Amino acid sequence: MAECPHCAARVDARDRFCESCGSALSTGAGRLSSRSSDRTCRSCRATVGPDGYCDSCGRRCPVGRDRCELDLGGIAAATDLGHRRSRNEDAVAVGSVRAGRVAVVCDGVSSSPDADAAANVAADTAIDTLLRALDEGTRPDVATVAAFRAAARAVATLGRSTVTGDAPSCTFVSVVVGADLRVTVGWAGDSRAYWVDDALPGAPECLTVDDSLAGQLDAAGVDSTRLSLPPDAFGLTRWLGADAPTGDPHLATFSPSRTGAVVLCSDGLSRYLPSPAVLAQLTAVPTRTTAASAEAATASAPSAATAMTAARRLTTFALNAGGIDNIAVAVIPVAVDALSGDHPQTDPRGAPTDE
């Protein structure tokens, strides 16, 4: 027997993941998530049971942490309660294995009950499935679909729709940056993924299409903000939950030809982005260490430092802009030596893009 390096629980030497905390155990692997490990009731300080309810006063306790930062060096994330919410219903998880780096962001649907539980269950289930699949040599696009399906099943078990409310629900977006630097994004809902190209700081590309009528119009080149759309035009058409439409996630894949970063976020950040240039400025991370590249990074982004710095900047930006919703963001820098003119290609219909 051995010990988990993350929680010190006893594990079998053949195990790839800790059964206690879910952390990856294989060499070179790591896993972090925003799920709270505090089992103390905030109201009466008694112990919280495994069902999330206090054993003494019966109050339901938040599943996720109000605020946290997750840093694995080559990938970082942050989440924050915001200024107006009573609990954080966003969740984020990051991980890495030899085959690549992984991040998942899930945003609980606020109109559904136990949205924080849905988001955290989805993020934890997806990150574990992705890491396990990649560690076993599964292709990133296949692993992404498997992770989405596993997360969808896990959220569906939380509850069914009732007369008084919907089932616990959340959105989903994930990214795998493989050892070969190929990027694979999967999503359902309106949590987003962006590609921020170091060589094109004014034009980050949104790799996802929001699952709503307004999102589809924007993707078609129609500015939905100039139209008098009814409120339900912004309502979700895809999500995870017992009452969610069936189907696999949308997929987008590409091999970046220039150095940059992938950013995942909930709409607690994306709603405040006035232009792509702002996202690029906040995300700027030097990912190459040659003297020439270091000098260029300093010239274009004097305060750039690490993926964690970028995640903090993005979270702080959303808070300073109003912070009316929960915020979750993950940043994965991608260092590419070859400089060519190719751009990311996406297929919002859900099929991987062949290159």
C-alpha positions as a Markdown table, in Angstrom:
| # | Residue | x | y | z |
|---|---|---|---|---|
| 1 | Met | 0.0 | 0.0 | 0.0 |
| 2 | Ala | 1.0 | 3.6 | -0.6 |
| 3 | Glu | -0.3 | 7.1 | 0.3 |
| 4 | Cys | -2.1 | 9.6 | -1.9 |
| 5 | Pro | 0.3 | 12.6 | -2.2 |
| 6 | His | -2.8 | 15.0 | -2.1 |
| 7 | Cys | -4.8 | 13.7 | 0.9 |
| 8 | Ala | -2.6 | 11.0 | 2.5 |
| 9 | Ala | -5.3 | 8.3 | 2.1 |
| 10 | Arg | -4.1 | 4.7 | 1.6 |
| 11 | Val | -4.1 | 3.7 | -2.0 |
| 12 | Asp | -3.0 | 0.6 | -3.9 |
| 13 | Ala | 0.2 | 0.9 | -5.9 |
| 14 | Arg | -1.7 | -0.1 | -9.0 |
| 15 | Asp | -4.3 | 2.6 | -8.7 |
| 16 | Arg | -4.3 | 5.5 | -11.1 |
| 17 | Phe | -6.6 | 7.7 | -9.0 |
| 18 | Cys | -7.2 | 8.1 | -5.3 |
| 19 | Glu | -10.6 | 6.8 | -4.3 |
| 20 | Ser | -10.8 | 9.3 | -1.4 |
| 21 | Cys | -10.0 | 12.6 | -3.1 |
| 22 | Gly | -10.1 | 11.6 | -6.8 |
| 23 | Ser | -6.5 | 12.9 | -7.5 |
| 24 | Ala | -4.5 | 11.3 | -10.3 |
| 25 | Leu | -1.8 | 9.1 | -8.9 |
| 26 | Ser | 0.2 | 8.2 | -12.1 |
| 27 | Thr | 3.7 | 9.7 | -12.4 |
| 28 | Gly | 3.7 | 13.2 | -13.6 |
| 29 | Ala | 0.0 | 13.6 | -13.0 |
| 30 | Gly | -2.0 | 16.1 | -10.9 |
| 31 | Arg | -5.6 | 17.1 | -10.3 |
| 32 | Leu | -7.2 | 20.0 | -8.5 |
| 33 | Ser | -10.9 | 21.1 | -8.2 |
| 34 | Ser | -12.9 | 23.8 | -6.6 |
| 35 | Arg | -15.1 | 21.4 | -4.6 |
| 36 | Ser | -15.0 | 22.2 | -0.9 |
| 37 | Ser | -13.4 | 19.7 | 1.5 |
| 38 | Asp | -14.7 | 21.5 | 4.5 |
| 39 | Arg | -17.2 | 19.3 | 6.3 |
| 40 | Thr | -18.2 | 21.9 | 8.9 |
| 41 | Cys | -21.7 | 23.5 | 8.8 |
| 42 | Arg | -21.4 | 27.3 | 8.4 |
| 43 | Ser | -24.5 | 27.9 | 10.6 |
| 44 | Cys | -23.9 | 25.7 | 13.6 |
| 45 | Arg | -20.4 | 24.3 | 13.1 |
| 46 | Ala | -21.6 | 20.7 | 13.3 |
| 47 | Thr | -20.5 | 18.0 | 10.8 |
| 48 | Val | -21.9 | 18.0 | 7.3 |
| 49 | Gly | -23.0 | 14.6 | 6.1 |
| 50 | Pro | -22.1 | 13.0 | 2.8 |
| 51 | Asp | -25.4 | 14.1 | 1.3 |
| 52 | Gly | -24.3 | 17.8 | 1.9 |
| 53 | Tyr | -26.7 | 18.5 | 4.7 |
| 54 | Cys | -25.8 | 19.3 | 8.3 |
| 55 | Asp | -26.2 | 16.4 | 10.7 |
| 56 | Ser | -27.4 | 18.8 | 13.4 |
| 57 | Cys | -29.4 | 21.7 | 12.0 |
| 58 | Gly | -30.3 | 20.1 | 8.7 |
| 59 | Arg | -29.2 | 23.0 | 6.6 |
| 60 | Arg | -27.8 | 22.3 | 3.1 |
| 61 | Cys | -24.2 | 23.4 | 2.8 |
| 62 | Pro | -22.5 | 24.7 | -0.3 |
| 63 | Val | -20.7 | 22.1 | -2.4 |
| 64 | Gly | -18.1 | 24.3 | -3.9 |
| 65 | Arg | -15.7 | 26.9 | -2.3 |
| 66 | Asp | -16.7 | 30.6 | -2.4 |
| 67 | Arg | -13.2 | 31.5 | -3.7 |
| 68 | Cys | -10.2 | 29.4 | -4.7 |
| 69 | Glu | -7.2 | 29.3 | -6.9 |
| 70 | Leu | -5.8 | 26.1 | -8.5 |
| 71 | Asp | -2.3 | 26.1 | -9.9 |
| 72 | Leu | -0.5 | 23.2 | -11.6 |
| 73 | Gly | 2.2 | 25.3 | -13.1 |
| 74 | Gly | 1.4 | 24.8 | -16.8 |
| 75 | Ile | -2.3 | 25.3 | -16.1 |
| 76 | Ala | -4.2 | 27.5 | -13.6 |
| 77 | Ala | -7.7 | 28.4 | -12.6 |
| 78 | Ala | -9.7 | 30.6 | -10.3 |
| 79 | Thr | -13.3 | 30.9 | -9.2 |
| 80 | Asp | -15.1 | 33.5 | -7.1 |
| 81 | Leu | -18.5 | 34.0 | -5.5 |
| 82 | Gly | -18.9 | 37.5 | -7.0 |
| 83 | His | -20.6 | 40.4 | -5.2 |
| 84 | Arg | -24.3 | 39.4 | -5.3 |
| 85 | Arg | -24.6 | 35.6 | -5.0 |
| 86 | Ser | -25.1 | 33.8 | -1.7 |
| 87 | Arg | -23.2 | 30.7 | -2.9 |
| 88 | Asn | -20.8 | 29.9 | -5.7 |
| 89 | Glu | -22.6 | 27.8 | -8.3 |
| 90 | Asp | -19.6 | 27.7 | -10.7 |
| 91 | Ala | -17.0 | 24.9 | -10.6 |
| 92 | Val | -13.6 | 24.4 | -12.2 |
| 93 | Ala | -11.2 | 21.5 | -12.3 |
| 94 | Val | -7.7 | 21.2 | -13.8 |
| 95 | Gly | -5.4 | 18.3 | -14.3 |
| 96 | Ser | -2.4 | 16.9 | -16.2 |
| 97 | Val | -1.0 | 13.6 | -17.2 |
| 98 | Arg | 1.8 | 12.7 | -19.6 |
| 99 | Ala | -0.6 | 12.9 | -22.5 |
| 100 | Gly | -1.7 | 16.4 | -21.9 |
| 101 | Arg | -3.2 | 19.1 | -19.8 |
| 102 | Val | -6.9 | 19.4 | -19.1 |
| 103 | Ala | -9.4 | 21.9 | -17.7 |
| 104 | Val | -13.2 | 21.8 | -17.1 |
| 105 | Val | -15.5 | 24.7 | -16.3 |
| 106 | Cys | -19.2 | 24.2 | -15.3 |
| 107 | Asp | -21.7 | 26.9 | -14.5 |
| 108 | Gly | -24.7 | 25.9 | -12.4 |
| 109 | Val | -28.0 | 27.0 | -13.9 |
| 110 | Ser | -29.3 | 29.4 | -11.3 |
| 111 | Ser | -33.0 | 28.7 | -12.0 |
| 112 | Ser | -32.5 | 25.0 | -11.0 |
| 113 | Pro | -32.2 | 23.6 | -7.5 |
| 114 | Asp | -28.8 | 22.5 | -6.2 |
| 115 | Ala | -27.1 | 24.1 | -9.1 |
| 116 | Asp | -23.8 | 24.1 | -7.2 |
| 117 | Ala | -24.0 | 20.4 | -6.7 |
| 118 | Ala | -24.6 | 19.9 | -10.4 |
| 119 | Ala | -21.6 | 22.0 | -11.4 |
| 120 | Asn | -19.2 | 20.4 | -9.0 |
| 121 | Val | -20.3 | 16.9 | -9.8 |
| 122 | Ala | -20.0 | 17.5 | -13.5 |
| 123 | Ala | -16.5 | 19.1 | -13.2 |
| 124 | Asp | -15.1 | 16.5 | -10.9 |
| 125 | Thr | -16.5 | 13.6 | -12.9 |
| 126 | Ala | -15.4 | 15.0 | -16.2 |
| 127 | Ile | -11.8 | 15.8 | -15.1 |
| 128 | Asp | -11.4 | 12.3 | -13.6 |
| 129 | Thr | -12.7 | 10.6 | -16.8 |
| 130 | Leu | -10.5 | 12.8 | -19.0 |
| 131 | Leu | -7.4 | 12.1 | -17.1 |
| 132 | Arg | -8.0 | 8.4 | -16.9 |
| 133 | Ala | -8.8 | 8.1 | -20.6 |
| 134 | Leu | -5.8 | 10.2 | -21.7 |
| 135 | Asp | -3.5 | 8.2 | -19.4 |
| 136 | Glu | -4.8 | 5.0 | -21.1 |
| 137 | Gly | -4.0 | 6.4 | -24.5 |
| 138 | Thr | -7.5 | 7.4 | -25.6 |
| 139 | Arg | -7.7 | 10.0 | -28.3 |
| 140 | Pro | -8.6 | 13.5 | -26.9 |
| 141 | Asp | -11.8 | 13.9 | -28.9 |
| 142 | Val | -13.0 | 10.4 | -27.8 |
| 143 | Ala | -12.0 | 11.2 | -24.2 |
| 144 | Thr | -13.9 | 14.5 | -24.3 |
| 145 | Val | -17.1 | 12.8 | -25.4 |
| 146 | Ala | -16.7 | 10.1 | -22.8 |
| 147 | Ala | -16.1 | 12.7 | -20.1 |
| 148 | Phe | -19.2 | 14.7 | -21.1 |
| 149 | Arg | -21.3 | 11.6 | -21.1 |
| 150 | Ala | -20.0 | 10.6 | -17.6 |
| 151 | Ala | -20.6 | 14.1 | -16.3 |
| 152 | Ala | -24.2 | 14.1 | -17.8 |
| 153 | Arg | -25.0 | 10.8 | -16.1 |
| 154 | Ala | -23.6 | 12.0 | -12.8 |
| 155 | Val | -25.7 | 15.2 | -12.9 |
| 156 | Ala | -28.8 | 13.4 | -13.9 |
| 157 | Thr | -28.7 | 11.2 | -10.8 |
| 158 | Leu | -28.9 | 14.3 | -8.6 |
| 159 | Gly | -32.7 | 14.7 | -9.2 |
| 160 | Arg | -35.6 | 14.8 | -11.6 |
| 161 | Ser | -37.8 | 17.7 | -12.6 |
| 162 | Thr | -40.6 | 18.5 | -10.2 |
| 163 | Val | -43.7 | 20.6 | -10.2 |
| 164 | Thr | -41.8 | 23.3 | -8.2 |
| 165 | Gly | -38.6 | 23.4 | -10.1 |
| 166 | Asp | -36.3 | 21.9 | -12.7 |
| 167 | Ala | -33.7 | 19.3 | -12.1 |
| 168 | Pro | -30.2 | 20.3 | -10.9 |
| 169 | Ser | -28.4 | 21.6 | -14.0 |
| 170 | Cys | -25.2 | 23.1 | -15.3 |
| 171 | Thr | -23.4 | 24.1 | -18.5 |
| 172 | Phe | -20.1 | 22.4 | -19.5 |
| 173 | Val | -16.9 | 23.3 | -21.3 |
| 174 | Ser | -13.6 | 21.4 | -21.4 |
| 175 | Val | -10.3 | 21.5 | -23.1 |
| 176 | Val | -7.5 | 19.1 | -23.7 |
| 177 | Val | -4.1 | 20.4 | -24.7 |
| 178 | Gly | -2.2 | 17.3 | -25.8 |
| 179 | Ala | 1.5 | 16.6 | -25.6 |
| 180 | Asp | 1.6 | 17.3 | -29.3 |
| 181 | Leu | -0.1 | 20.7 | -28.5 |
| 182 | Arg | -3.3 | 19.8 | -30.4 |
| 183 | Val | -6.3 | 21.5 | -28.7 |
| 184 | Thr | -9.6 | 19.8 | -28.2 |
| 185 | Val | -12.6 | 21.7 | -26.8 |
| 186 | Gly | -16.0 | 20.2 | -25.9 |
| 187 | Trp | -19.0 | 22.1 | -24.7 |
| 188 | Ala | -22.8 | 22.4 | -24.1 |
| 189 | Gly | -24.4 | 25.6 | -22.9 |
| 190 | Asp | -22.9 | 29.1 | -22.7 |
| 191 | Ser | -19.6 | 28.6 | -20.9 |
| 192 | Arg | -16.9 | 29.5 | -23.4 |
| 193 | Ala | -13.4 | 28.7 | -24.7 |
| 194 | Tyr | -11.2 | 31.3 | -26.3 |
| 195 | Trp | -7.9 | 31.0 | -28.2 |
| 196 | Val | -5.6 | 34.0 | -27.4 |
| 197 | Asp | -2.9 | 34.3 | -30.1 |
| 198 | Asp | 0.3 | 36.0 | -29.0 |
| 199 | Ala | 0.9 | 37.2 | -32.5 |
| 200 | Leu | -2.6 | 38.6 | -32.8 |
| 201 | Pro | -3.3 | 40.3 | -29.5 |
| 202 | Gly | -6.3 | 42.2 | -30.7 |
| 203 | Ala | -8.2 | 39.3 | -32.1 |
| 204 | Pro | -8.8 | 36.3 | -29.7 |
| 205 | Glu | -11.1 | 33.8 | -31.2 |
| 206 | Cys | -14.1 | 32.3 | -29.4 |
| 207 | Leu | -13.9 | 28.6 | -30.1 |
| 208 | Thr | -17.4 | 27.9 | -28.8 |
| 209 | Val | -20.9 | 28.9 | -29.9 |
| 210 | Asp | -23.5 | 29.6 | -27.1 |
| 211 | Asp | -26.3 | 27.2 | -27.1 |
| 212 | Ser | -29.1 | 29.7 | -27.5 |
| 213 | Leu | -30.9 | 31.5 | -30.3 |
| 214 | Ala | -28.9 | 34.6 | -29.7 |
| 215 | Gly | -25.7 | 32.6 | -29.7 |
| 216 | Gln | -26.5 | 31.0 | -33.0 |
| 217 | Leu | -27.3 | 34.4 | -34.5 |
| 218 | Asp | -24.0 | 35.8 | -33.3 |
| 219 | Ala | -22.2 | 32.8 | -34.8 |
| 220 | Ala | -23.9 | 33.5 | -38.1 |
| 221 | Gly | -22.6 | 37.0 | -38.1 |
| 222 | Val | -25.8 | 38.7 | -36.9 |
| 223 | Asp | -25.3 | 41.1 | -34.0 |
| 224 | Ser | -28.0 | 40.0 | -31.6 |
| 225 | Thr | -27.6 | 43.1 | -29.5 |
| 226 | Arg | -29.0 | 45.2 | -32.3 |
| 227 | Leu | -32.2 | 43.1 | -32.5 |
| 228 | Ser | -35.3 | 43.3 | -30.3 |
| 229 | Leu | -35.1 | 39.7 | -29.3 |
| 230 | Pro | -37.5 | 38.2 | -26.7 |
| 231 | Pro | -35.9 | 37.1 | -23.4 |
| 232 | Asp | -36.2 | 33.5 | -24.2 |
| 233 | Ala | -33.8 | 34.0 | -27.2 |
| 234 | Phe | -31.0 | 34.1 | -24.6 |
| 235 | Gly | -32.3 | 30.9 | -22.9 |
| 236 | Leu | -30.1 | 27.8 | -23.0 |
| 237 | Thr | -31.0 | 25.1 | -25.5 |
| 238 | Arg | -28.3 | 22.6 | -24.2 |
| 239 | Trp | -27.2 | 21.8 | -20.7 |
| 240 | Leu | -26.5 | 18.9 | -18.3 |
| 241 | Gly | -29.3 | 17.6 | -16.1 |
| 242 | Ala | -32.0 | 14.9 | -15.8 |
| 243 | Asp | -34.2 | 17.1 | -18.1 |
| 244 | Ala | -31.5 | 18.0 | -20.5 |
| 245 | Pro | -31.8 | 17.3 | -24.3 |
| 246 | Thr | -29.9 | 14.2 | -25.3 |
| 247 | Gly | -26.8 | 14.3 | -27.4 |
| 248 | Asp | -23.0 | 14.5 | -27.3 |
| 249 | Pro | -21.0 | 17.7 | -26.8 |
| 250 | His | -20.0 | 20.1 | -29.6 |
| 251 | Leu | -16.4 | 19.6 | -30.5 |
| 252 | Ala | -13.7 | 21.9 | -31.9 |
| 253 | Thr | -10.1 | 20.8 | -32.6 |
| 254 | Phe | -7.1 | 22.6 | -33.9 |
| 255 | Ser | -3.3 | 22.6 | -33.9 |
| 256 | Pro | -2.1 | 26.1 | -33.1 |
| 257 | Ser | 0.7 | 27.3 | -35.3 |
| 258 | Arg | 1.7 | 30.2 | -32.9 |
| 259 | Thr | 2.3 | 30.6 | -29.2 |
| 260 | Gly | -0.8 | 31.6 | -27.2 |
| 261 | Ala | -3.2 | 30.4 | -24.5 |
| 262 | Val | -6.6 | 28.7 | -24.2 |
| 263 | Val | -9.0 | 30.4 | -21.8 |
| 264 | Leu | -12.1 | 28.7 | -20.4 |
| 265 | Cys | -14.7 | 30.7 | -18.5 |
| 266 | Ser | -18.3 | 30.9 | -17.3 |
| 267 | Asp | -20.5 | 33.8 | -18.3 |
| 268 | Gly | -19.6 | 35.5 | -15.1 |
| 269 | Leu | -16.5 | 36.7 | -17.0 |
| 270 | Ser | -17.6 | 36.6 | -20.7 |
| 271 | Arg | -20.6 | 39.0 | -20.1 |
| 272 | Tyr | -18.1 | 41.8 | -19.2 |
| 273 | Leu | -15.7 | 41.5 | -22.1 |
| 274 | Pro | -16.2 | 44.7 | -24.2 |
| 275 | Ser | -13.7 | 43.6 | -26.9 |
| 276 | Pro | -11.4 | 40.7 | -27.7 |
| 277 | Ala | -8.4 | 43.0 | -27.1 |
| 278 | Val | -9.3 | 43.2 | -23.4 |
| 279 | Leu | -9.2 | 39.4 | -23.1 |
| 280 | Ala | -5.8 | 39.3 | -24.8 |
| 281 | Gln | -4.3 | 42.0 | -22.6 |
| 282 | Leu | -5.5 | 40.3 | -19.4 |
| 283 | Thr | -4.4 | 36.8 | -20.5 |
| 284 | Ala | -0.9 | 37.6 | -21.9 |
| 285 | Val | 1.4 | 35.0 | -20.6 |
| 286 | Pro | 5.0 | 34.5 | -21.7 |
| 287 | Thr | 5.3 | 30.8 | -22.7 |
| 288 | Arg | 8.7 | 30.6 | -24.2 |
| 289 | Thr | 12.0 | 31.3 | -22.4 |
| 290 | Thr | 14.4 | 32.3 | -25.1 |
| 291 | Ala | 16.0 | 35.7 | -24.7 |
| 292 | Ala | 14.2 | 37.0 | -27.8 |
| 293 | Ser | 10.8 | 35.8 | -26.8 |
| 294 | Ala | 11.2 | 37.0 | -23.2 |
| 295 | Glu | 12.1 | 40.5 | -24.6 |
| 296 | Ala | 9.1 | 40.4 | -26.9 |
| 297 | Ala | 6.8 | 39.3 | -24.1 |
| 298 | Thr | 8.0 | 42.1 | -21.8 |
| 299 | Ala | 7.5 | 44.6 | -24.5 |
| 300 | Ser | 3.9 | 43.5 | -25.3 |
| 301 | Ala | 2.8 | 42.6 | -21.7 |
| 302 | Pro | 5.0 | 44.2 | -19.0 |
| 303 | Ser | 3.1 | 42.6 | -16.2 |
| 304 | Ala | 2.6 | 39.2 | -17.7 |
| 305 | Ala | 3.9 | 36.4 | -15.4 |
| 306 | Thr | 2.2 | 33.0 | -15.2 |
| 307 | Ala | -1.0 | 31.2 | -16.0 |
| 308 | Met | -2.0 | 31.8 | -12.4 |
| 309 | Thr | -1.4 | 35.6 | -12.8 |
| 310 | Ala | -3.7 | 35.5 | -15.9 |
| 311 | Ala | -6.4 | 33.7 | -14.1 |
| 312 | Arg | -6.3 | 36.2 | -11.2 |
| 313 | Arg | -6.4 | 39.1 | -13.6 |
| 314 | Leu | -9.4 | 37.8 | -15.4 |
| 315 | Thr | -11.3 | 37.1 | -12.2 |
| 316 | Thr | -10.4 | 40.5 | -10.7 |
| 317 | Phe | -11.5 | 42.2 | -14.0 |
| 318 | Ala | -15.0 | 40.5 | -13.7 |
| 319 | Leu | -15.3 | 41.5 | -10.1 |
| 320 | Asn | -14.3 | 45.1 | -10.8 |
| 321 | Ala | -16.8 | 45.2 | -13.7 |
| 322 | Gly | -19.7 | 44.4 | -11.4 |
| 323 | Gly | -19.4 | 40.7 | -10.3 |
| 324 | Ile | -23.1 | 40.1 | -10.5 |
| 325 | Asp | -22.6 | 36.4 | -11.1 |
| 326 | Asn | -20.2 | 33.7 | -10.0 |
| 327 | Ile | -16.9 | 33.6 | -11.9 |
| 328 | Ala | -14.8 | 30.7 | -13.1 |
| 329 | Val | -11.8 | 30.8 | -15.4 |
| 330 | Ala | -9.0 | 28.4 | -16.4 |
| 331 | Val | -5.9 | 29.3 | -18.4 |
| 332 | Ile | -3.6 | 27.0 | -20.3 |
| 333 | Pro | -0.5 | 28.6 | -22.1 |
| 334 | Val | 0.5 | 26.9 | -25.3 |
| 335 | Ala | 4.1 | 27.4 | -26.5 |
| 336 | Val | 4.6 | 26.8 | -30.3 |
| 337 | Asp | 7.9 | 27.4 | -32.0 |
| 338 | Ala | 6.8 | 27.2 | -35.6 |
| 339 | Leu | 5.3 | 30.6 | -36.8 |
| 340 | Ser | 2.8 | 30.2 | -39.6 |
| 341 | Gly | -0.5 | 31.9 | -40.6 |
| 342 | Asp | -3.0 | 29.2 | -39.7 |
| 343 | His | -5.9 | 30.0 | -37.4 |
| 344 | Pro | -8.0 | 27.8 | -35.2 |
| 345 | Gln | -10.9 | 26.1 | -37.0 |
| 346 | Thr | -14.1 | 25.2 | -35.3 |
| 347 | Asp | -17.2 | 23.3 | -36.2 |
| 348 | Pro | -20.2 | 24.4 | -34.1 |
| 349 | Arg | -22.3 | 21.5 | -35.4 |
| 350 | Gly | -20.3 | 19.2 | -33.1 |
| 351 | Ala | -18.0 | 17.2 | -35.4 |
| 352 | Pro | -14.2 | 17.4 | -35.0 |
| 353 | Thr | -12.5 | 19.6 | -37.5 |
| 354 | Asp | -10.1 | 17.6 | -39.8 |
| 355 | Glu | -6.8 | 19.3 | -40.7 |
